[in-house]
């Protein structure tokens, strides 16, 4: 089981599927951090402080944050994909093989057709 923190733009249906897989997922809304225009750097700091891996679709900014400071609890960046169950399954499979996500950046891409 992985402890995740989603930024406020991450799709909730994916969260529900990840929870069904047994993961602990905290959303920005549940944490009281939605609709506040919190900078991405602060999102990463919050997640790291809570020892949670960030789930986001904001690829560009979080890749830069990872490169600038890889001392975090993990970042998973996803492409947009309307198959929420499929995306959750890819995330679950990617983290299942990892012993520790600390300092890691994992890319989840939707399959090509």
DSSP file (Angstrom, degrees, kcal/mol; ACC not computed):
  #  RESIDUE AA STRUCTURE BP1 BP2  ACC     N-H-->O    O-->H-N    N-H-->O    O-->H-N    TCO  KAPPA ALPHA  PHI   PSI    X-CA   Y-CA   Z-CA
    1    1 A X              0   0    0      0, 0.0     2,-0.4     0, 0.0    22,-0.1   0.000 360.0 360.0 360.0 133.4    0.0    0.0    0.0
    2    2 A X        -     0   0    0     99,-0.0    22,-1.9    51,-0.0     2,-0.7  -0.857 360.0-131.5-109.8 145.2    1.3    3.4   -1.0
    3    3 A X  E     -a   24   0A   0     -2,-0.4    50,-2.9    48,-0.2     2,-0.3  -0.873  35.0-174.1 -95.3 113.9    0.3    6.7    0.7
    4    4 A X  E     -ab  25  53A   0     20,-3.2    22,-2.1    -2,-0.7     2,-0.4  -0.725  20.9-162.0-108.3 156.0   -0.6    9.2   -2.1
    5    5 A X  E     -ab  26  54A   0     48,-2.7    50,-2.4    -2,-0.3     2,-0.4  -0.977  16.1-153.2-132.7 123.7   -1.5   12.9   -2.2
    6    6 A X  E     -ab  27  55A   0     20,-2.2    22,-0.7    -2,-0.4    50,-0.2  -0.759  14.0-126.0 -97.8 141.6   -3.3   14.2   -5.3
    7    7 A X    >   -     0   0    0     48,-1.9     3,-1.6    -2,-0.4    21,-0.3  -0.299  41.4 -95.1 -71.6 172.7   -3.1   17.7   -6.5
    8    8 A X  T 3  S+     0   0    0      1,-0.3    -1,-0.1    25,-0.2    48,-0.1   0.640 120.9  55.2 -72.1 -12.0   -6.4   19.4   -7.0
    9    9 A X  T 3  S+     0   0    0      2,-0.1     2,-0.3     3,-0.0    -1,-0.3   0.409  77.6 113.4 -98.0   2.5   -6.7   18.6  -10.7
   10   10 A X  S <  S-     0   0    0     -3,-1.6     2,-0.2    45,-0.2    -4,-0.1  -0.574  78.7-103.7 -77.5 135.4   -6.2   14.9  -10.4
   11   11 A X    >>  -     0   0    0     -2,-0.3     4,-1.2     1,-0.1     3,-0.7  -0.360  20.1-145.2 -67.0 128.7   -9.3   12.9  -11.4
   12   12 A X  H 3> S+     0   0    0      1,-0.2     4,-2.3     2,-0.2     5,-0.2   0.828  94.7  64.7 -63.8 -34.2  -11.3   11.6   -8.5
   13   13 A X  H 3> S+     0   0    0      1,-0.2     4,-1.9     2,-0.2    -1,-0.2   0.878 101.7  51.4 -58.3 -34.1  -12.4    8.4  -10.3
   14   14 A X  H <> S+     0   0    0     -3,-0.7     4,-2.6     2,-0.2    -1,-0.2   0.910 107.2  54.1 -65.7 -40.5   -8.8    7.3  -10.4
   15   15 A X  H  X S+     0   0    0     -4,-1.2     4,-2.5     1,-0.2    -2,-0.2   0.925 106.9  51.1 -56.4 -46.5   -8.5    8.0   -6.7
   16   16 A X  H  X S+     0   0    0     -4,-2.3     4,-1.8     1,-0.2    -1,-0.2   0.898 110.8  47.6 -61.9 -41.2  -11.5    5.7   -6.1
   17   17 A X  H  X S+     0   0    0     -4,-1.9     4,-1.4     2,-0.2    -1,-0.2   0.905 110.7  51.9 -67.0 -40.1   -9.9    2.9   -8.1
   18   18 A X  H  <>S+     0   0    0     -4,-2.6     5,-2.2     1,-0.2     4,-0.3   0.900 108.5  51.4 -62.9 -39.2   -6.6    3.3   -6.3
   19   19 A X  H ><5S+     0   0    0     -4,-2.5     3,-1.6     1,-0.2    -1,-0.2   0.893 105.4  55.6 -62.8 -38.9   -8.4    3.1   -3.0
   20   20 A X  H 3<5S+     0   0    0     -4,-1.8    -1,-0.2     1,-0.3    -2,-0.2   0.816 102.6  56.7 -63.2 -29.4  -10.1   -0.1   -4.2
   21   21 A X  T 3<5S-     0   0    0     -4,-1.4    -1,-0.3    -3,-0.2    -2,-0.2   0.520 128.7-101.3 -77.7  -5.2   -6.6   -1.5   -4.8
   22   22 A X  T < 5S+     0   0    0     -3,-1.6    -3,-0.2     1,-0.3     2,-0.2   0.533  74.6 141.4 100.9   7.4   -5.8   -0.8   -1.1
   23   23 A X      < -     0   0    0     -5,-2.2     2,-0.8   -22,-0.1    -1,-0.3  -0.528  53.6-124.7 -84.5 151.4   -3.9    2.5   -1.4
   24   24 A X  E     -a    3   0A   0    -22,-1.9   -20,-3.2    -2,-0.2     2,-0.5  -0.852  36.3-178.1 -93.8 107.8   -4.2    5.3    1.0
   25   25 A X  E     -a    4   0A   0     -2,-0.8     2,-0.5   -22,-0.2   -20,-0.2  -0.944  12.8-171.8-118.9 122.6   -5.1    8.4   -1.1
   26   26 A X  E     -a    5   0A   0    -22,-2.1   -20,-2.2    -2,-0.5     2,-0.2  -0.950  14.7-150.2-109.5 125.9   -5.6   11.9    0.3
   27   27 A X  E  >  -a    6   0A   0     -2,-0.5     4,-1.9   -22,-0.2     6,-0.2  -0.566  24.8-116.7 -92.3 160.0   -6.9   14.5   -2.1
   28   28 A X  T  4>S+     0   0    0    -22,-0.7     5,-3.3   -21,-0.3     6,-0.6   0.887 118.1  52.9 -58.7 -38.9   -6.2   18.2   -2.0
   29   29 A X  T >45S+     0   0    0      4,-0.2     3,-1.4     1,-0.2     5,-0.2   0.932 108.2  48.5 -64.0 -45.6   -9.9   18.8   -1.4
   30   30 A X  T 345S+     0   0    0      1,-0.3    -1,-0.2     2,-0.1    -2,-0.2   0.817 110.5  52.5 -63.9 -30.1  -10.0   16.3    1.5
   31   31 A X  T 3<5S-     0   0    0     -4,-1.9    -1,-0.3     1,-0.0    -2,-0.2   0.495 118.0-113.0 -83.6  -3.4   -6.9   18.0    3.0
   32   32 A X  T < 5S+     0   0    0     -3,-1.4    -3,-0.2    -4,-0.4    -2,-0.1   0.719  88.4 112.9  79.8  21.0   -8.6   21.4    2.8
   33   33 A X    > < +     0   0    0     -5,-3.3     3,-0.6    -6,-0.2     5,-0.4   0.250  41.1 114.5-110.7  11.8   -6.1   22.6    0.1
   34   34 A X  T 3  S+     0   0    0     -6,-0.6   -27,-0.0    -5,-0.2    -7,-0.0  -0.497  75.2  14.5 -85.3 154.4   -8.4   22.9   -3.0
   35   35 A X  T 3  S+     0   0    0     -2,-0.2    -1,-0.2     1,-0.1    -2,-0.0   0.789  94.0 106.2  57.5  33.7   -9.2   26.2   -4.7
   36   36 A X  S <  S-     0   0    0     -3,-0.6    -1,-0.1     2,-0.1    -2,-0.1   0.351  84.0-124.5-118.9   1.8   -6.4   28.1   -3.0
   37   37 A X        -     0   0    0      1,-0.2     2,-0.3    -4,-0.1    -3,-0.1   0.903  39.5-174.5  53.6  45.3   -4.0   28.3   -5.9
   38   38 A X        -     0   0    0     -5,-0.4    -1,-0.2     1,-0.1     5,-0.1  -0.566  28.6-111.2 -72.1 127.7   -1.2   26.7   -3.9
   39   39 A X    >>  -     0   0    0     -2,-0.3     4,-1.8     1,-0.1     3,-0.8  -0.251  22.2-117.3 -60.2 147.7    2.1   26.7   -5.9
   40   40 A X  H 3> S+     0   0    0      1,-0.3     4,-2.4     2,-0.2     5,-0.2   0.854 114.4  58.7 -56.5 -37.6    3.3   23.3   -7.1
   41   41 A X  H 3> S+     0   0    0      1,-0.2     4,-2.0     2,-0.2    -1,-0.3   0.885 106.9  47.3 -59.7 -38.2    6.4   23.6   -4.9
   42   42 A X  H <> S+     0   0    0     -3,-0.8     4,-2.6     2,-0.2    -1,-0.2   0.826 107.5  56.3 -73.2 -31.7    4.2   23.9   -1.8
   43   43 A X  H  X S+     0   0    0     -4,-1.8     4,-2.5     2,-0.2    -2,-0.2   0.936 109.9  46.2 -61.1 -45.5    2.1   20.9   -2.9
   44   44 A X  H  X S+     0   0    0     -4,-2.4     4,-2.6     2,-0.2    29,-0.3   0.896 112.1  50.2 -65.4 -40.6    5.3   18.9   -3.1
   45   45 A X  H  X S+     0   0    0     -4,-2.0     4,-2.7     2,-0.2    -1,-0.2   0.929 111.0  49.5 -62.4 -44.9    6.5   20.1    0.3
   46   46 A X  H  X S+     0   0    0     -4,-2.6     4,-1.9     1,-0.2    -2,-0.2   0.944 113.0  46.1 -59.3 -49.2    3.1   19.3    1.9
   47   47 A X  H  <>S+     0   0    0     -4,-2.5     5,-3.0     1,-0.2     4,-0.2   0.910 113.0  49.9 -61.9 -42.3    3.1   15.8    0.4
   48   48 A X  H ><5S+     0   0    0     -4,-2.6     3,-1.3     1,-0.2    -1,-0.2   0.912 109.1  51.6 -63.6 -42.7    6.7   15.2    1.5
   49   49 A X  H 3<5S+     0   0    0     -4,-2.7    -1,-0.2     1,-0.3    -2,-0.2   0.862 112.9  45.7 -60.8 -36.1    6.0   16.4    5.0
   50   50 A X  T 3<5S-     0   0    0     -4,-1.9    -1,-0.3    -5,-0.2    -2,-0.2   0.403 114.8-120.3 -86.2   2.1    3.0   14.0    5.2
   51   51 A X  T < 5 +     0   0    0     -3,-1.3     2,-0.4    -4,-0.2    -3,-0.2   0.921  67.2 138.9  55.5  48.7    5.3   11.3    3.7
   52   52 A X      < -     0   0    0     -5,-3.0     2,-0.4    -6,-0.1    21,-0.4  -0.942  55.7-122.1-123.6 144.5    3.0   10.9    0.7
   53   53 A X  E     -b    4   0A   0    -50,-2.9   -48,-2.7    -2,-0.4     2,-0.3  -0.709  32.9-121.3 -83.5 131.1    3.8   10.4   -3.0
   54   54 A X  E     -bc   5  75A   0     20,-2.4    22,-3.0    -2,-0.4     2,-0.5  -0.544  20.1-160.6 -75.7 135.2    2.3   13.1   -5.2
   55   55 A X  E     +bc   6  76A   0    -50,-2.4   -48,-1.9    -2,-0.3     2,-0.3  -0.982  29.5 149.3-112.1 125.4   -0.1   12.1   -8.0
   56   56 A X  E     - c   0  77A   0     20,-2.3    22,-2.5    -2,-0.5   -50,-0.0  -0.979  52.0-149.8-151.9 160.1   -0.4   14.7  -10.7
   57   57 A X  S    S+     0   0    0     -2,-0.3     2,-2.1    20,-0.2     3,-0.2   0.364  76.5 102.9-105.0  -3.1   -1.1   15.4  -14.4
   58   58 A X     >  +     0   0    0      1,-0.2     4,-1.8     2,-0.1     5,-0.2  -0.516  45.9 164.9 -82.2  75.2    1.1   18.5  -14.2
   59   59 A X  H  >  +     0   0    0     -2,-2.1     4,-2.4    19,-0.2     5,-0.3   0.933  63.0  50.3 -63.0 -53.8    4.0   16.9  -15.8
   60   60 A X  H  > S+     0   0    0     -3,-0.2     4,-1.8     1,-0.2    -1,-0.2   0.921 114.0  42.7 -56.7 -51.0    6.2   19.8  -16.8
   61   61 A X  H  > S+     0   0    0      1,-0.2     4,-2.4     2,-0.2    -1,-0.2   0.893 116.1  46.8 -67.2 -40.0    6.2   21.6  -13.4
   62   62 A X  H  X S+     0   0    0     -4,-1.8     4,-2.2     2,-0.2    -1,-0.2   0.806 108.3  55.1 -77.6 -26.6    6.7   18.4  -11.3
   63   63 A X  H  X S+     0   0    0     -4,-2.4     4,-2.3    -5,-0.2    -1,-0.2   0.927 111.2  46.8 -64.1 -43.2    9.5   17.1  -13.5
   64   64 A X  H  X S+     0   0    0     -4,-1.8     4,-2.6    -5,-0.3    -2,-0.2   0.924 111.0  50.9 -63.6 -44.8   11.3   20.5  -12.9
   65   65 A X  H  X S+     0   0    0     -4,-2.4     4,-2.0     1,-0.2    -1,-0.2   0.906 110.6  50.0 -59.8 -40.8   10.6   20.3   -9.2
   66   66 A X  H  < S+     0   0    0     -4,-2.2    -1,-0.2     1,-0.2    -2,-0.2   0.925 111.9  47.2 -63.0 -44.8   12.0   16.7   -9.1
   67   67 A X  H  < S+     0   0    0     -4,-2.3     3,-0.3     1,-0.2    -2,-0.2   0.888 113.5  48.5 -64.7 -38.3   15.2   17.8  -11.0
   68   68 A X  H  < S+     0   0    0     -4,-2.6    -1,-0.2     1,-0.3    -2,-0.2   0.834 134.3   5.1 -71.7 -32.6   15.6   20.9   -8.7
   69   69 A X     <  -     0   0    0     -4,-2.0    -1,-0.3    -5,-0.2    -2,-0.1  -0.674  57.7-177.6-156.0  93.9   15.2   18.9   -5.5
   70   70 A X        +     0   0    0     -3,-0.3     2,-1.6    -2,-0.2    -4,-0.1   0.349  56.3 108.5 -77.2   9.3   14.9   15.1   -5.6
   71   71 A X        +     0   0    0     -5,-0.1     2,-0.3    31,-0.1    -1,-0.1  -0.628  54.3 106.4 -87.3  82.4   14.4   15.0   -1.8
   72   72 A X  S    S-     0   0    0     -2,-1.6    31,-2.0    29,-0.1    32,-0.2  -0.877  83.0-101.0-147.4 176.9   10.7   14.1   -1.7
   73   73 A X  S    S-     0   0    0    -21,-0.4    28,-0.2     1,-0.3     2,-0.1   0.326  84.0 -70.1 -89.4   8.4    8.5   11.1   -1.0
   74   74 A X        -     0   0    0    -21,-0.1   -20,-2.4   -22,-0.1     2,-0.4  -0.139  40.3-133.8 117.2 148.3    7.9   10.4   -4.7
   75   75 A X  E     -cd  54 105A   0     29,-2.3    31,-2.7    26,-0.2     2,-0.5  -0.998  10.8-168.5-135.7 131.0    6.2   11.9   -7.6
   76   76 A X  E     -cd  55 106A   0    -22,-3.0   -20,-2.3    -2,-0.4     2,-0.4  -0.978   9.4-166.1-119.7 118.6    4.0   10.1  -10.1
   77   77 A X  E     -cd  56 107A   0     29,-2.5    31,-3.1    -2,-0.5     2,-0.3  -0.885   7.5-167.3-107.5 135.0    3.1   12.1  -13.2
   78   78 A X  E     - d   0 108A   0    -22,-2.5   -19,-0.2    -2,-0.4    31,-0.2  -0.888  18.5-127.2-122.4 148.0    0.3   10.9  -15.5
   79   79 A X        -     0   0    0     29,-1.9     2,-0.3    -2,-0.3   -21,-0.1  -0.522  46.7 -88.4 -80.4 160.5   -0.9   11.7  -19.0
   80   80 A X        +     0   0    0     -2,-0.2     2,-0.3   -23,-0.1    30,-0.2  -0.540  58.3 162.5 -70.3 134.8   -4.5   12.6  -19.4
   81   81 A X        -     0   0    0     -2,-0.3     6,-0.1    28,-0.1    -3,-0.0  -0.934  37.5-149.3-156.9 128.6   -6.6    9.5  -20.1
   82   82 A X  S    S+     0   0    0     -2,-0.3     2,-1.5     1,-0.1     3,-0.2   0.568  80.9  90.3 -80.5  -7.6  -10.3    9.0  -19.8
   83   83 A X     >  +     0   0    0      1,-0.2     4,-2.5     2,-0.1     5,-0.2  -0.669  55.0 175.3 -87.0  85.0   -9.9    5.3  -18.8
   84   84 A X  H  > S+     0   0    0     -2,-1.5     4,-2.4     1,-0.2    -1,-0.2   0.877  75.7  49.1 -63.3 -40.7   -9.8    5.9  -15.1
   85   85 A X  H  > S+     0   0    0      2,-0.2     4,-2.3     1,-0.2    -1,-0.2   0.916 111.8  49.9 -65.4 -42.0   -9.7    2.3  -14.1
   86   86 A X  H  > S+     0   0    0      2,-0.2     4,-2.2     1,-0.2    -2,-0.2   0.902 111.2  49.1 -62.4 -41.4   -6.9    1.6  -16.6
   87   87 A X  H  X S+     0   0    0     -4,-2.5     4,-2.4     2,-0.2    -2,-0.2   0.918 110.7  49.7 -65.4 -43.0   -4.9    4.5  -15.3
   88   88 A X  H  X S+     0   0    0     -4,-2.4     4,-2.9     1,-0.2    -1,-0.2   0.896 109.9  52.1 -61.9 -39.1   -5.3    3.4  -11.7
   89   89 A X  H  X S+     0   0    0     -4,-2.3     4,-2.7     2,-0.2    -1,-0.2   0.910 109.2  49.1 -64.1 -42.2   -4.2   -0.1  -12.7
   90   90 A X  H  X S+     0   0    0     -4,-2.2     4,-2.1     2,-0.2    -2,-0.2   0.900 112.8  48.0 -63.7 -40.5   -1.1    1.3  -14.4
   91   91 A X  H  X S+     0   0    0     -4,-2.4     4,-2.3     2,-0.2     5,-0.3   0.949 112.4  48.9 -63.3 -48.7   -0.2    3.3  -11.3
   92   92 A X  H  X S+     0   0    0     -4,-2.9     4,-1.9     1,-0.2    -2,-0.2   0.919 112.5  47.8 -57.8 -46.0   -0.8    0.4   -9.0
   93   93 A X  H  X S+     0   0    0     -4,-2.7     4,-0.9     1,-0.2    -1,-0.2   0.879 110.8  52.1 -64.0 -37.9    1.4   -1.9  -11.2
   94   94 A X  H  < S+     0   0    0     -4,-2.1     3,-0.2     1,-0.2    -1,-0.2   0.892 115.6  38.9 -67.4 -39.7    4.2    0.7  -11.3
   95   95 A X  H >< S+     0   0    0     -4,-2.3     3,-1.0     1,-0.2    -1,-0.2   0.747 103.3  70.5 -83.8 -22.2    4.3    1.2   -7.5
   96   96 A X  H 3< S+     0   0    0     -4,-1.9    -1,-0.2    -5,-0.3    -2,-0.2   0.850  99.5  48.3 -61.3 -34.9    3.8   -2.5   -6.7
   97   97 A X  T 3< S+     0   0    0     -4,-0.9     2,-0.4    -3,-0.2    -1,-0.3   0.551  97.0  88.4 -84.6  -7.5    7.3   -3.3   -8.0
   98   98 A X    <   -     0   0    0     -3,-1.0     3,-0.2    -4,-0.2    -3,-0.0  -0.754  57.3-162.7 -95.0 135.7    9.0   -0.5   -6.1
   99   99 A X  S    S+     0   0    0     -2,-0.4     2,-0.3     1,-0.3    -1,-0.1   0.845  83.0   8.0 -78.5 -35.4   10.2   -1.0   -2.5
  100  100 A X        -     0   0    0      2,-0.1    -1,-0.3     1,-0.1   -26,-0.1  -0.990  53.2-162.6-150.1 134.9   10.4    2.7   -1.8
  101  101 A X    >   +     0   0    0     -2,-0.3     3,-2.5   -28,-0.2   -26,-0.2   0.457  46.6 133.7 -97.2  -2.6    9.3    5.7   -3.8
  102  102 A X  T 3  S-     0   0    0      1,-0.3   -29,-0.3   -28,-0.1     3,-0.1  -0.261  83.0  -0.8 -55.6 124.9   11.4    8.2   -2.0
  103  103 A X  T 3  S+     0   0    0    -31,-2.0     2,-0.3     1,-0.2    -1,-0.3   0.512 104.8 128.2  76.2   5.6   13.1   10.5   -4.4
  104  104 A X    <   -     0   0    0     -3,-2.5   -29,-2.3   -32,-0.2     2,-0.5  -0.713  46.4-156.4-100.7 146.7   11.7    8.8   -7.5
  105  105 A X  E     -d   75   0A   0     -2,-0.3     2,-0.5   -31,-0.2   -29,-0.2  -0.986  15.7-170.7-116.1 119.9    9.8   10.2  -10.4
  106  106 A X  E     -d   76   0A   0    -31,-2.7   -29,-2.5    -2,-0.5     2,-0.5  -0.944  10.0-149.6-116.6 130.9    7.5    7.7  -12.2
  107  107 A X  E     -d   77   0A   0     -2,-0.5     2,-0.6   -31,-0.2   -29,-0.2  -0.855   6.6-165.9-101.1 129.9    5.9    8.4  -15.5
  108  108 A X  E     -d   78   0A   0    -31,-3.1   -29,-1.9    -2,-0.5     2,-0.4  -0.958  12.8-175.8-115.2 112.5    2.5    6.8  -16.2
  109  109 A X        -     0   0    0     -2,-0.6     2,-0.1   -31,-0.2     3,-0.1  -0.867  29.2-113.6-110.5 141.2    1.6    7.1  -19.9
  110  110 A X        -     0   0    0     -2,-0.4   -30,-0.1   -30,-0.2   -29,-0.0  -0.444  46.2 -98.3 -66.7 145.8   -1.7    6.0  -21.5
  111  111 A X        -     0   0    0     -2,-0.1     2,-0.2     1,-0.1    -1,-0.1  -0.312  37.0-112.1 -64.5 146.9   -1.1    3.1  -23.9
  112  112 A X              0   0    0      1,-0.1    -1,-0.1    -3,-0.1    -3,-0.0  -0.516 360.0 360.0 -76.5 151.4   -0.8    4.0  -27.6
  113  113 A X              0   0    0     -2,-0.2    -1,-0.1     0, 0.0    -2,-0.1   0.485 360.0 360.0 -76.4 360.0   -3.7    2.7  -29.7
